[in-house]
Amino acid sequence: MECSLAQGELIRVDGKKDGVILYCTSGTIWVTCGDGRDYLLSAGNSFEIAARQVAVAEALQAAECTLGAPLACRDALQKPIIRLAAC
């Protein structure tokens, strides 16, 4: 889902049962999700809202973002691949 936000506009993002990735395609977005920290996303950055977590995102300037499902096999993709070579 694509979303355009005017400066100062807020959206509520629900991680639902599988989590959600918030990807900033332009502008700057401030995100808070109740963990005591604030996150700033600029174009090209993303933030994962965990399953059953709710976040609030605010455009600090006009911004565009995409909301999507996290990769089911993300953890597997981040593990190093070891290849054995014959000597």
Order of alpha helices (4+ residues) and beta strands (2+ residues): beta-beta-beta-beta-beta-beta-beta-beta-alpha
